[in-house]
């Protein structure tokens, strides 16, 4: 590139010149944003997006705007974008006479930025317009007293996003995800509050909601007509005494208060031995009536909705309405159709006999009865609408950085919801005024999901404030917490949205170090801070509980970014960055999928540990346990009482001297239902001595500890002794589970544990110390059966089978796990 040309590109230029009868206005700045090194590069890459720019005023003579392609000021209506977020643009207003001019913008910071400057000849208006992370339309005016001389509307474009594709897609997806959450919330919850129309619900919300729920409302009305709530109304008629039937309490009370009606007759009712008969009395007649309070309430709801549809239809067909041209004729027809269908329903024979509502309704019928429940639910939804409160609704649509933060959280939740069952969320809440969106810094929002096969829970937090911490409280944008079966703790991962990016300009340090566009270095440092600062203490020293932290930044070249150092560092140290935009989500989706499908051991291995911790951790995982059979109650009692166990050396496994613990196996033949392994103790001193020509090993033991669950023998036993590990002993439920000699055995068992709490292990011998291999492992519900055949693992499902190599089974367990999940549903 020509250095002279490059220097010229970096000079501020006149971007706008407006000449009026009373003043001239000039806006100066760079006609491109910092993503591009020069105007020449911007011209070459500039998309076909067009900027909106309008200047209105009674005395405007000419309006010229900088044309990027022609590189000069020109008159016209269509120009490439020249105003960008975070750009600084100098504005100069020079009066032609002695006018006292004023600059006005609705935003206080912009209004105060442009002030009067006294010059020798006249008084100028001068200042800088700075749009920090703000995009969209901005309007300012030039005033003389209260008289507006000029109004200028300019469009500010994002510098890190495509305006047409990314920015509008962000807005659309945020809106859509909020509505989806609201609909999901409503479908599973009954809102039982007093029904009053609210002015909060806009026409667009009313139409959108009612059009979605119209069919449900009509079905509920039809169900009410087929099975209406009814009551038996009593009517009392005066009849002769000989026509009286069995009396109810009202009839008896009527006669009791009128003894003069009774007369002596030949064949009457014995009263004190005298036959008597009343001259007349009351007979009750029962009649079925549908004019109940509940049906009157449903009719009232129909009338209110028809009234609102009529108002909306009148608005849509009013040619004088200022926004009428924006209305779609199909919407008008749809509103008319829904109104007509409801009016036809209201005019049917059933509803004509229903009277007018004259009181409030508090009835279980409206909350519980089929048809009534759904009709009431729909009415509540469409009358209240979706009321957005909190930071989400207060946020100006111009603030792209805040919008990006919200979008990343909602998009992560949307990604999870496509594969995992949604359990709960507190983003959408309800109160008497309607549905509210809770997505703000002062209150943590979260969504909880459940794995369909393993039932493990996945929680996504928004701006979760962690305190107290030893140093400073931390609040990352999004935190993903993953539960794993068999582990008390969760695995936490930080995803922090940063609306910042380094475009790796030619010759820059970033270009030399990283080669291509990526997240800012200081944002990666923040991820290190999060992981080091998020710690927890539980009966010991502090431990880091964030296993990884990642920057989410606005970029769309995913394939190019895969070569970036900050992407490759994710596999190395679990710190890095992901490009994340509406059309660039595959890297994040793939990564989250891997985290959720991984075993806890894999996630633990990927975590960063302090130096020396790995050796200690590995050692603790491989703590060896010698399981020894005791032959009688007396032998068991002696071992527990004296904390000493004597075993013939010939009955011990050859590597018995590696044992750090001793566990006692009680054979079923001697101990009956109490057979199995219940206790273990750490080994202290070991002595070897001779007795009657046999070598005896004597173990001095520490305090005996009880296992949380006994290891039952089922159909297996131990002839003398076996070796296992402490982790196997604590996790096992049945004796064969202790027989896991190879990595393939361990991987099969760990994988099955994620699907089932109980696993049946079949060995090739009834005694563990005589067995050489595992034949099969089966889940409790028998949906999965593992067979180890040579160098392959055969997985049998109810209707077919799959075969995996042992190498892939051990090295790529995620692939196998995903296939198992897929086959199971």
C-alpha positions in Angstrom: 0.0 0.0 0.0 1.2 3.5 -0.9 2.4 5.2 2.3 1.2 8.6 1.2 -2.3 7.1 0.5 -2.3 5.4 3.9 -1.4 8.7 5.6 -4.2 10.5 3.8 -6.7 7.8 4.9 -5.9 8.4 8.6 -6.8 12.1 8.3 -10.3 13.2 9.4 -12.4 14.3 6.5 -15.6 16.3 6.1 -18.3 13.7 6.2 -21.3 16.0 6.1 -21.7 19.6 4.9 -25.1 21.3 5.2 -25.6 24.8 4.0 -28.6 26.8 5.1 -29.6 30.5 4.9 -28.6 31.2 8.5 -25.6 28.8 9.1 -23.4 26.0 7.8 -22.9 22.7 9.5 -19.9 20.4 9.1 -19.3 17.0 10.6 -15.7 15.7 10.4 -14.3 12.2 11.1 -13.0 9.0 9.5 -15.4 7.5 7.0 -14.6 3.9 8.1 -14.2 2.1 11.5 -11.1 0.7 13.1 -11.7 -2.8 11.8 -10.2 -1.5 8.5 -6.7 -0.1 8.2 -7.6 2.4 5.6 -10.4 3.8 3.4 -9.0 1.8 0.5 -9.5 -1.4 2.4 -13.0 -0.4 3.6 -14.0 0.4 0.0 -12.9 -3.0 -1.2 -14.7 -5.0 1.5 -17.6 -2.7 2.2 -20.9 -4.6 2.0 -24.0 -3.4 0.1 -25.5 -1.9 3.3 -26.9 1.6 2.9 -27.0 4.3 5.5 -30.1 6.3 6.4 -29.3 10.1 6.5 -31.9 12.9 6.4 -31.6 16.6 7.0 -34.9 18.6 7.2 -35.3 22.4 7.6 -37.1 25.3 6.1 -34.0 27.1 5.1 -31.7 24.2 3.9 -29.9 25.1 0.7 -27.7 22.0 0.1 -26.9 18.8 1.8 -23.7 16.9 0.9 -22.6 13.5 2.4 -19.3 11.8 1.9 -19.4 9.1 -0.8 -17.0 6.2 0.0 -16.7 5.0 -3.5 -16.1 8.5 -5.1 -14.1 9.7 -2.1 -15.8 13.1 -2.1 -18.8 15.0 -0.8 -21.9 14.5 -3.0 -25.6 15.2 -3.0 -27.9 12.2 -3.1 -30.1 9.8 -1.0 -28.1 6.5 -0.9 -24.7 6.3 0.8 -22.5 3.6 2.3 -22.2 3.7 6.2 -19.8 6.3 7.5 -20.9 6.7 11.1 -19.9 3.8 13.5 -20.2 2.9 17.2 -17.2 4.1 19.4 -16.4 6.7 16.6 -15.7 10.3 17.5 -17.2 12.9 15.1 -16.5 16.6 15.3 -19.4 18.9 14.6 -19.0 22.6 13.8 -22.0 25.0 13.3 -21.0 28.4 12.0 -23.6 31.2 11.9 -23.7 33.5 8.9 -24.9 36.5 10.9 -25.3 37.2 14.7 -27.7 34.3 15.4 -27.5 32.7 18.8 -27.8 29.0 17.9 -28.3 26.0 20.2 -27.6 22.3 19.8 -30.2 19.8 21.1 -30.1 16.0 21.4 -32.3 13.9 23.7 -29.3 12.3 25.2 -27.7 14.5 27.9 -24.1 13.5 27.2 -24.4 14.4 23.5 -26.3 17.6 24.3 -23.6 18.8 26.7 -20.8 17.8 24.3 -21.6 20.6 21.8 -21.2 24.1 23.3 -20.8 27.7 22.1 -17.2 28.8 21.3 -16.6 32.5 20.9 -14.6 33.4 17.8 -13.4 36.9 16.7 -16.1 37.2 13.9 -19.0 35.2 15.4 -20.0 32.5 18.0 -19.6 28.9 16.8 -21.2 25.7 18.1 -18.5 23.1 18.4 -18.0 19.7 20.0 -17.6 15.9 19.5 -20.3 13.4 19.0 -19.3 10.0 20.5 -21.4 6.9 20.1 -20.1 4.4 22.6 -21.5 0.9 21.9 -24.6 2.5 20.5 -26.1 1.9 17.1 -29.3 2.8 15.3 -30.8 6.2 14.6 -29.7 9.4 16.3 -31.4 12.8 15.8 -30.1 16.2 16.7 -31.5 19.7 16.1 -30.1 23.2 15.6 -32.4 25.8 17.3 -32.6 29.6 17.4 -34.5 30.3 20.6 -37.6 27.9 20.4 -37.5 27.8 16.6 -36.1 24.7 15.1 -34.0 25.5 12.0 -32.6 22.1 11.2 -33.3 18.5 12.2 -30.7 15.8 11.2 -31.2 12.1 11.6 -28.2 9.9 11.1 -27.8 6.1 11.3 -24.9 4.7 13.4 -23.7 1.3 12.4 -22.0 -1.4 14.6 -18.3 -1.9 13.9 -18.0 -5.5 15.1 -21.2 -6.9 13.6 -23.0 -7.0 10.3 -25.9 -4.6 10.7 -28.3 -6.3 8.5 -27.4 -9.9 9.5 -25.9 -10.0 13.0 -27.4 -7.0 14.8 -31.0 -7.5 13.7 -30.6 -11.3 14.2 -29.5 -10.6 17.8 -32.6 -8.5 18.4 -34.8 -11.1 16.8 -33.4 -14.1 18.7 -33.5 -12.3 22.1 -37.2 -11.4 21.5 -38.0 -14.9 20.2 -36.3 -16.7 23.1 -38.0 -14.6 25.7 -41.4 -15.3 24.1 -40.6 -19.0 23.9 -39.8 -19.1 27.6 -43.0 -17.3 28.4 -45.1 -19.7 26.3 -43.3 -22.7 27.9 -43.9 -21.2 31.3 -47.6 -20.6 30.7 -48.3 -24.1 29.3 -47.0 -25.8 32.4 -48.4 -23.4 35.0 -51.9 -22.3 35.9 -52.1 -18.6 36.9 -54.9 -18.3 39.5 -55.3 -14.6 40.0 -58.3 -12.3 39.7 -58.8 -11.4 36.1 -58.5 -7.7 35.2 -57.5 -6.2 31.8 -54.2 -4.4 31.9 -53.2 -1.4 29.8 -49.6 -2.9 29.7 -50.5 -5.3 26.9 -49.9 -3.7 23.5 -51.9 -4.5 20.4 -49.1 -6.4 18.8 -48.7 -8.6 21.9 -52.4 -9.1 22.1 -52.6 -10.2 18.5 -49.5 -12.4 18.7 -50.7 -14.2 21.8 -54.4 -14.6 20.9 -53.6 -15.8 17.4 -51.4 -18.5 19.0 -54.0 -19.5 21.5 -57.2 -19.0 19.4 -57.6 -22.7 18.5 -57.1 -23.7 22.1 -59.7 -21.2 23.3 -62.2 -22.4 20.7 -61.6 -26.1 21.6 -62.1 -25.2 25.3 -65.5 -23.5 24.5 -66.6 -26.6 22.5 -65.6 -28.8 25.4 -67.7 -26.6 27.8 -70.7 -26.9 25.5 -70.4 -30.7 25.4 -69.9 -31.1 29.2 -71.2 -27.8 30.7 -71.2 -27.1 34.4 -74.8 -27.1 35.6 -77.0 -27.0 38.7 -80.4 -28.2 39.9 -82.7 -25.4 40.7 -85.6 -26.0 43.1 -89.0 -24.5 42.5 -91.8 -24.8 45.2 -95.5 -25.1 44.1 -98.6 -24.9 46.3 -100.8 -28.0 46.0 -103.7 -29.7 47.9 -102.8 -31.8 50.9 -103.7 -35.1 49.1 -101.2 -34.2 46.3 -98.2 -33.6 48.6 -95.1 -35.8 48.0 -92.1 -36.4 50.3 -91.2 -33.2 51.9 -87.8 -31.6 52.1 -86.7 -29.3 55.0 -88.4 -26.3 53.3 -91.7 -28.1 52.9 -91.6 -29.4 56.5 -90.7 -26.0 57.9 -93.7 -24.5 55.9 -96.1 -26.9 57.6 -94.6 -26.7 61.0 -95.2 -22.9 61.1 -98.9 -23.4 60.0 -100.6 -25.9 62.3 -104.0 -24.4 61.5 -103.8 -26.0 58.0 -104.2 -29.5 59.6 -107.7 -31.1 59.7 -109.0 -34.4 61.0 -109.7 -36.9 58.2 -110.5 -40.6 57.9 -107.2 -41.7 56.2 -104.5 -39.2 57.1 -101.1 -39.0 58.8 -101.2 -40.1 62.4 -100.5 -37.2 64.7 -100.7 -38.2 68.4 -103.0 -41.1 67.4 -105.4 -38.9 65.3 -105.3 -39.0 61.5 -104.6 -35.5 60.2 -104.1 -33.9 56.7 -103.0 -30.4 55.8 -105.3 -28.4 53.5 -102.4 -27.5 51.3 -98.6 -27.6 51.2 -95.5 -27.2 49.0 -94.2 -29.7 46.5 -90.6 -29.2 45.3 -89.8 -29.4 41.5 -86.1 -29.7 40.4 -85.0 -28.3 37.1 -81.6 -28.6 35.3 -80.0 -25.1 34.6 -76.9 -24.1 32.8 -77.1 -20.5 33.8 -74.4 -20.9 36.4 -72.0 -18.3 37.7 -69.1 -20.2 35.9 -70.9 -20.2 32.5 -71.8 -16.5 32.9 -68.1 -15.8 33.6 -67.0 -17.7 30.4 -69.5 -15.7 28.4 -68.2 -12.5 29.8 -64.6 -13.5 28.8 -65.9 -14.2 25.2 -67.5 -10.7 25.1 -64.4 -9.0 26.4 -62.2 -10.7 23.8 -64.7 -9.9 21.0 -64.7 -6.3 22.1 -60.9 -6.2 22.0 -60.8 -7.8 18.6 -63.3 -5.3 17.3 -61.1 -2.4 18.6 -58.1 -3.9 16.9 -60.0 -4.4 13.7 -61.2 -0.8 13.7 -57.6 0.3 14.2 -56.3 -1.8 11.3 -59.0 -0.5 8.9 -58.6 3.2 10.0 -57.0 4.9 7.0 -56.3 8.0 9.1 -54.1 6.0 11.5 -50.5 7.2 11.2 -49.1 3.6 11.1 -51.9 2.1 9.0 -49.6 1.6 6.0 -47.5 -0.8 8.1 -50.4 -3.1 8.7 -50.6 -6.3 6.7 -53.9 -7.1 5.0 -53.6 -10.7 6.1 -53.5 -9.7 9.7 -56.7 -7.6 9.2 -58.4 -10.6 7.6 -57.2 -12.9 10.4 -58.5 -10.6 13.1 -61.9 -10.3 11.3 -62.1 -14.1 11.0 -61.4 -14.7 14.7 -63.9 -12.0 15.7 -66.6 -13.6 13.4 -66.0 -17.1 14.7 -66.3 -15.9 18.3 -69.5 -13.9 17.6 -71.0 -17.0 15.9 -70.2 -19.1 18.9 -71.7 -16.5 21.3 -74.9 -16.4 19.3 -75.5 -20.2 19.6 -78.4 -21.6 21.5 -76.3 -22.7 24.5 -74.8 -19.3 25.1 -78.0 -17.3 24.5 -79.6 -18.9 27.6 -76.6 -17.8 29.7 -77.2 -14.6 31.7 -75.1 -11.5 32.5 -72.2 -11.7 35.0 -73.1 -9.7 38.1 -70.4 -10.7 40.6 -66.8 -11.8 40.9 -66.0 -15.5 40.4 -63.8 -17.5 42.8 -64.6 -21.1 41.9 -62.6 -24.4 41.7 -64.6 -25.1 38.5 -62.6 -22.4 36.7 -59.3 -23.8 38.0 -59.9 -27.5 37.7 -62.8 -28.4 35.3 -61.8 -29.5 31.7 -62.5 -26.7 29.2 -63.1 -24.1 31.9 -59.5 -24.3 33.1 -58.1 -23.9 29.5 -60.5 -21.0 28.6 -59.6 -19.1 31.8 -55.9 -19.7 31.2 -56.1 -18.4 27.6 -58.0 -15.3 28.8 -55.4 -14.5 31.4 -52.6 -14.8 28.8 -54.1 -12.6 26.1 -55.5 -10.0 28.5 -52.2 -9.5 30.3 -49.8 -10.0 27.5 -46.1 -10.3 28.1 -44.9 -7.5 30.3 -41.1 -7.0 30.1 -39.7 -5.6 33.3 -36.1 -5.2 34.5 -33.0 -4.4 32.6 -34.1 -6.2 29.5 -36.9 -3.8 28.7 -35.1 -0.7 30.1 -32.1 -1.4 27.9 -31.9 0.9 24.9 -31.8 -1.1 21.7 -28.8 1.1 20.8 -26.6 -0.5 23.5 -25.1 -3.3 21.5 -22.7 -4.5 24.3 -25.6 -5.1 26.7 -27.7 -6.7 24.0 -24.8 -9.0 23.2 -24.5 -10.1 26.9 -28.2 -10.9 27.0 -28.1 -12.7 23.7 -25.2 -14.9 24.7 -26.9 -16.1 27.8 -30.3 -16.7 26.0 -28.5 -18.4 23.1 -26.6 -20.8 25.4 -29.9 -21.7 27.0 -31.5 -22.2 23.6 -28.6 -24.5 22.5 -29.1 -26.6 25.7 -32.8 -26.8 25.3 -32.5 -28.5 21.9 -30.9 -31.6 23.4 -31.8 -31.6 27.0 -35.0 -31.6 28.9 -35.9 -28.2 30.4 -36.7 -28.6 34.2 -37.1 -25.1 35.4 -36.2 -21.5 34.8 -36.7 -18.2 36.7 -36.2 -15.8 33.8 -39.9 -15.6 33.3 -41.9 -14.9 36.4 -45.6 -14.1 37.1 -47.5 -11.8 39.4 -50.9 -10.1 39.4 -49.9 -7.7 36.6 -48.7 -10.4 34.2 -45.5 -12.2 33.0 -42.2 -10.6 33.8 -38.7 -11.1 32.5 -36.1 -11.3 35.2 -32.7 -10.7 33.5 -30.8 -8.1 35.4 -27.7 -7.7 37.5 -29.5 -7.3 40.8 -31.0 -10.8 40.6 -29.5 -14.0 39.2 -31.4 -15.7 36.5 -30.9 -19.4 35.8 -32.2 -22.3 33.7 -32.0 -25.9 34.7 -31.9 -28.8 32.2 -31.8 -32.6 32.6 -30.0 -35.2 30.5 -32.7 -37.5 29.0 -30.7 -40.6 29.5 -28.5 -40.1 32.6 -30.8 -37.7 34.5 -27.8 -35.5 35.3 -28.6 -31.9 35.8 -27.2 -28.9 33.8 -27.6 -25.4 35.2 -27.0 -22.2 33.3 -26.6 -19.1 35.5 -26.7 -15.5 34.4 -24.3 -13.1 36.2 -24.1 -15.4 39.3 -22.5 -13.4 42.1 -20.1 -15.5 44.0 -19.4 -14.4 47.5 -17.9 -14.5 50.0 -14.5 -15.2 48.5 -11.1 -14.8 50.1 -10.3 -11.8 47.9 -12.9 -10.1 45.6 -16.5 -11.2 44.7 -16.8 -12.4 41.1 -19.8 -12.1 38.7 -19.2 -13.7 35.2 -21.9 -13.2 32.5 -22.8 -16.9 32.2 -21.8 -20.0 34.2 -22.5 -23.5 33.2 -22.7 -26.1 36.1 -22.7 -29.7 35.1 -23.7 -32.6 37.5 -22.1 -36.0 37.1 -23.4 -39.2 38.7 -21.3 -40.5 41.6 -19.8 -37.0 42.3 -21.0 -34.7 45.1 -19.5 -31.6 43.4 -20.5 -30.0 40.1 -18.2 -29.0 37.3 -18.4 -25.2 36.6 -17.4 -23.4 33.4 -17.4 -19.6 32.8 -18.6 -18.1 29.5 -18.1 -14.4 29.6 -19.5 -12.2 26.8 -17.0 -9.4 25.7 -18.2 -7.1 23.0 -14.6 -6.4 22.1 -12.3 -7.8 19.3 -8.9 -7.2 17.9 -9.0 -7.3 14.1 -5.2 -8.1 13.9 -4.2 -5.1 11.7 -1.2 -5.6 9.4 2.0 -4.8 11.3 0.4 -4.8 14.7 1.7 -6.8 17.7 -1.5 -8.9 17.7 -1.1 -9.9 14.1 2.6 -10.9 14.7 1.7 -12.9 17.8 -1.7 -14.5 16.9 -2.0 -14.2 13.1 -5.7 -13.6 12.9 -8.7 -11.8 14.4 -9.6 -12.9 18.0 -10.4 -11.8 21.5 -8.5 -9.1 23.4 -5.5 -10.2 25.5 -6.8 -8.5 28.6 -10.1 -10.4 28.2 -8.2 -13.7 28.2 -6.4 -12.5 31.4 -9.8 -11.9 32.9 -10.6 -15.5 32.3 -7.5 -16.5 34.2 -8.7 -14.3 37.0 -12.1 -15.9 37.1 -10.7 -19.4 37.4 -8.2 -18.5 40.1 -10.6 -16.4 42.1 -13.6 -18.8 42.1 -12.7 -21.1 45.0 -14.5 -23.1 47.7 -13.4 -24.5 51.1 -14.8 -27.8 52.3 -13.1 -29.4 55.4 -9.7 -28.5 54.1 -7.8 -26.0 51.9 -9.4 -23.9 49.3 -10.0 -25.6 45.9 -10.7 -24.0 42.5 -14.2 -25.0 41.3 -14.2 -23.3 37.9 -12.7 -25.9 35.6 -12.5 -23.5 32.6 -13.2 -20.0 31.5 -13.9 -18.7 28.0 -14.4 -15.4 26.2 -17.4 -15.2 23.8 -16.7 -12.5 21.3 -18.5 -11.2 18.1 -16.8 -12.8 15.1 -18.1 -15.0 12.4 -15.0 -16.6 10.7 -15.1 -19.8 12.8 -12.9 -21.9 10.4 -10.2 -19.3 10.3 -10.3 -18.9 14.1 -9.6 -22.6 14.7 -5.9 -21.9 14.1 -5.8 -19.1 16.7 -3.7 -19.6 19.8 -6.6 -18.7 22.1 -8.7 -21.5 20.6 -6.0 -24.1 20.8 -5.3 -23.1 24.4 -8.8 -24.4 25.4 -7.6 -28.0 24.9 -4.3 -27.2 26.7 -5.3 -25.2 29.8 -9.1 -24.8 29.5 -8.8 -21.0 29.0 -9.5 -19.3 25.7 -12.2 -17.8 23.5 -15.0 -18.7 21.1 -16.4 -16.6 18.2 -20.2 -16.4 18.9 -22.8 -14.8 16.7 -26.2 -15.9 15.3 -24.5 -17.7 12.4 -21.4 -18.7 14.2 -22.3 -21.0 17.0 -21.0 -24.4 15.9 -17.7 -24.3 17.9 -19.6 -23.4 21.1 -22.2 -26.0 20.5 -19.6 -28.7 19.9 -17.7 -27.8 23.0 -20.7 -27.7 25.3 -21.8 -31.1 23.9 -18.4 -32.5 24.8 -18.4 -31.2 28.3 -21.9 -32.6 29.1 -21.2 -36.0 27.5 -17.7 -36.5 29.1 -17.2 -38.6 32.2 -16.3 -36.9 35.4 -12.8 -38.5 35.1 -12.2 -36.9 31.8 -13.3 -33.5 33.1 -11.1 -33.9 36.1 -8.1 -34.8 34.0 -8.6 -31.6 31.9 -8.7 -29.4 35.0 -5.5 -27.4 35.9 -3.9 -28.5 39.2 -1.2 -26.9 41.3 2.3 -28.3 40.8 2.8 -31.7 42.6 -1.0 -32.2 43.0 -1.3 -34.6 40.0 1.2 -37.0 41.5 -0.6 -36.9 44.9 -4.0 -37.2 43.2 -2.9 -40.2 41.1 -1.5 -41.9 44.1 -4.7 -41.4 46.1 -6.8 -42.8 43.2 -4.6 -46.0 43.1 -4.7 -46.8 46.8 -4.7 -50.6 47.0 -7.1 -52.6 49.1 -6.5 -56.3 50.1 -9.9 -58.0 50.5 -9.5 -61.1 52.8 -12.0 -63.8 53.5 -12.8 -64.7 57.2 -14.0 -68.2 57.9 -16.0 -67.8 61.1 -17.7 -65.4 63.5 -14.9 -65.9 66.0 -12.2 -64.9 63.5 -14.2 -61.8 62.6 -14.8 -60.8 66.2 -11.1 -61.3 67.0 -10.0 -59.1 64.1 -12.4 -56.3 65.0 -11.6 -56.4 68.7 -7.8 -56.7 68.5 -7.4 -54.7 65.2 -5.1 -57.5 64.1 -5.6 -59.9 61.2 -3.5 -63.0 60.5 -3.5 -64.6 57.1 -1.5 -67.5 55.6 1.0 -66.0 53.1 0.0 -68.7 50.6 -3.6 -67.4 50.6 -2.6 -63.8 49.7 -2.3 -62.4 46.2 1.3 -61.9 45.0 1.1 -58.1 45.2 -0.4 -58.1 48.7 2.5 -56.0 50.0 1.2 -53.0 48.0 -2.0 -52.9 50.0 -2.6 -49.8 52.1 -6.0 -51.0 53.4 -7.5 -54.3 54.5 -11.2 -55.1 53.9 -13.0 -58.2 55.4 -15.2 -60.4 53.2 -17.8 -62.4 55.0 -18.9 -65.5 52.9 -22.6 -66.0 52.5 -22.3 -69.7 53.4 -21.2 -68.7 57.0 -22.9 -65.3 57.6 -26.1 -65.8 55.5 -27.8 -62.5 54.7 -25.1 -60.6 56.4 -22.5 -61.9 53.9 -20.4 -59.4 51.9 -17.9 -56.6 52.6 -18.9 -54.0 55.2 -15.7 -52.7 56.8 -12.1 -51.7 56.0 -9.1 -50.3 57.9 -5.8 -48.8 57.0 -2.7 -51.0 57.4 -0.1 -50.1 60.1 2.7 -52.5 60.9 3.1 -55.8 59.0 5.0 -58.8 60.5 5.8 -62.2 58.9 6.3 -65.2 61.2 6.4 -69.0 60.9 3.8 -71.2 62.6 3.6 -75.0 62.2 5.7 -74.8 59.1 3.5 -72.1 57.4 4.4 -68.5 56.9 1.8 -66.2 58.5 1.4 -62.5 57.7 0.1 -60.4 60.6 -1.5 -57.0 59.8 -1.7 -54.4 62.6 -4.7 -52.2 61.6 -6.1 -48.8 62.4 -9.7 -48.0 63.3 -12.3 -50.0 61.4 -14.4 -47.9 59.0 -17.8 -48.8 57.6 -18.7 -48.5 53.9 -21.6 -46.4 52.9 -23.2 -49.4 51.2 -22.3 -53.0 51.7 -20.7 -54.9 48.8 -23.0 -57.9 48.4 -21.8 -61.3 47.1 -24.9 -62.0 44.9 -23.8 -65.2 43.0 -20.1 -64.8 43.6 -17.6 -65.3 46.3 -13.9 -65.1 47.3 -11.9 -68.2 48.0 -9.0 -66.5 49.9 -8.2 -62.9 48.9 -8.3 -60.4 46.1 -6.7 -57.0 45.4 -8.8 -54.0 44.4 -8.6 -50.2 44.8 -10.2 -48.0 47.4 -12.3 -46.1 44.9 -13.7 -49.4 43.5 -14.5 -50.6 47.0 -16.4 -47.4 47.9 -18.4 -47.3 44.6 -19.3 -51.0 44.3 -22.7 -52.4 45.2 -22.0 -56.1 44.3 -18.9 -58.2 44.6 -18.2 -58.7 40.8 -17.8 -54.9 40.4 -14.5 -55.2 42.3 -13.1 -57.3 39.4 -12.0 -54.5 37.0 -8.4 -55.2 35.9 -8.3 -53.3 32.6 -9.0 -49.7 31.4 -11.7 -51.2 29.2 -13.4 -52.7 32.2 -13.3 -49.5 34.1 -14.6 -47.4 31.2 -17.5 -49.8 30.6 -18.4 -49.6 34.3 -18.2 -45.8 34.5 -20.3 -45.4 31.4 -23.0 -47.8 32.6 -23.0 -46.0 36.0 -24.2 -42.8 34.2 -27.3 -44.7 32.8 -28.0 -46.9 35.8 -27.3 -47.0 39.6 -27.1 -50.8 39.6 -24.9 -52.8 37.3 -24.8 -56.6 37.0 -21.3 -57.9 36.3 -20.9 -61.5 35.0 -17.5 -63.1 35.4 -16.0 -66.3 33.9 -15.7 -67.9 37.4 -17.9 -68.0 40.5 -14.9 -67.0 42.7 -13.3 -63.6 42.1 -9.8 -64.8 42.8 -10.3 -67.6 40.3 -11.8 -65.4 37.5 -9.7 -64.2 34.6 -12.1 -61.8 32.8 -15.5 -60.1 32.7 -18.0 -61.7 30.4 -20.7 -59.0 30.4 -21.9 -55.9 32.2 -25.6 -55.1 32.1 -27.6 -52.1 33.3 -30.4 -52.7 35.8 -33.2 -52.3 33.2 -31.2 -54.5 30.7 -31.3 -51.8 28.0 -27.5 -51.9 27.6 -25.3 -55.0 27.8 -21.5 -54.7 27.3 -19.5 -57.7 26.0 -15.7 -57.7 25.8 -14.7 -59.9 22.8 -11.0 -59.9 21.9 -10.0 -56.3 21.1 -13.6 -55.1 20.6 -16.5 -54.1 22.8 -19.9 -55.3 21.7 -22.9 -53.2 22.9 -26.2 -55.0 22.8 -29.4 -52.9 22.8 -33.0 -54.4 23.0 -33.3 -54.6 19.2 -29.8 -54.5 17.8 -26.1 -54.2 18.6 -23.1 -51.9 18.0 -19.4 -52.8 18.0 -16.5 -50.5 19.0 -12.8 -51.0 19.2 -11.3 -51.0 22.7 -9.0 -48.2 21.7 -11.9 -45.9 20.7 -13.8 -47.0 23.8 -11.0 -45.9 26.0 -9.7 -42.9 24.1 -12.9 -41.5 22.7 -15.6 -42.3 25.3 -17.6 -39.2 24.3 -18.3 -40.7 20.9 -19.5 -44.0 22.4 -21.6 -42.2 25.0 -23.3 -40.0 22.4 -24.1 -43.2 20.4 -25.6 -44.9 23.5 -27.7 -41.8 24.2 -28.9 -41.7 20.6 -29.9 -45.4 20.6 -31.8 -45.0 23.9 -34.0 -42.2 22.8 
